[in-house]
Amino acid sequence: MTQTQLIRRHPDSSIDVDFYRTRATSLRGQAKRDATTLRCAGVLAMVGALAVVFLVLLVAVAPMHAHSARPSPSSTPITQGAVL
C-alpha cells in the first residue's frame, strides 16, 4: 500500500524549499504563541488560586481580631452622671 505524496516543486522539477521553509517558520511562530498563551494561563490560574487562599485566610482570621479589638463589657468603668 504505497501512497504518493504531493511535493511542491518548481517547474524544473526541483523541490520548492522556500515554500516549506516559510511554512515551517509560520508553524514555529504559532507554536511559540500557543506556548506563551498556555504559560500565561497557568500563571493567572496560580494567582487566582493564591488570591482565593488569601481571602479564605483573611475571613478565617478576621473574627479573631474583631473580638480582641473590642473591650469586654466588664472591663469598662461605668460612670454615672459624668458630664463631658
C-alpha positions in Angstrom: 0.0 0.0 0.0 2.1 2.8 -1.3 0.8 6.4 -1.2 2.4 9.1 -3.3 3.0 12.4 -1.5 2.3 15.6 -3.3 5.6 17.5 -3.1 5.6 21.1 -4.2 8.2 21.5 -6.9 9.5 24.2 -9.2 8.9 24.0 -13.0 12.4 22.5 -13.4 11.3 19.6 -11.0 13.4 20.8 -8.1 11.8 20.8 -4.6 10.4 24.2 -3.6 12.5 24.5 -0.3 11.4 28.1 0.2 7.8 27.1 0.4 8.5 24.5 3.1 10.8 26.9 5.0 8.2 29.6 5.1 5.6 27.0 6.2 7.8 25.7 9.0 8.6 29.3 10.2 4.8 30.0 10.3 4.1 26.8 12.3 7.0 27.5 14.7 5.7 31.0 15.4 2.2 29.6 16.0 3.7 27.1 18.4 5.5 29.8 20.3 2.3 31.9 20.6 0.4 28.8 21.9 3.1 28.1 24.5 3.1 31.7 25.7 -0.7 31.6 26.0 -0.6 28.4 28.0 2.1 29.8 30.2 0.2 33.0 30.9 -3.0 31.0 31.6 -1.0 28.8 34.1 0.3 31.9 35.9 -3.2 33.5 36.0 -4.6 30.3 37.4 -1.9 30.2 40.1 -2.5 33.9 41.0 -6.3 33.2 41.2 -5.7 30.2 43.5 -3.4 32.2 45.8 -6.0 35.0 45.9 -8.7 32.6 47.0 -6.4 31.1 49.7 -5.6 34.6 50.9 -9.3 35.6 51.1 -10.2 32.4 52.9 -7.4 33.0 55.5 -8.5 36.7 55.8 -12.1 35.7 56.5 -10.9 33.0 59.0 -8.6 35.3 60.9 -10.8 38.4 60.9 -13.3 37.2 63.6 -10.4 36.5 66.0 -9.1 40.1 65.6 -12.6 41.6 65.9 -13.1 40.1 69.4 -9.7 41.1 70.6 -10.1 44.7 69.4 -13.4 45.4 71.4 -13.1 45.9 75.1 -15.1 43.5 77.2 -18.1 45.0 78.9 -16.8 44.1 82.4 -13.5 46.0 81.9 -15.1 49.3 81.0 -15.8 51.5 84.0 -19.3 52.6 84.5 -19.6 56.4 85.1 -22.9 57.6 86.1 -23.6 61.3 86.0 -20.4 62.2 84.3 -20.6 65.3 82.2 -18.4 65.6 79.2 
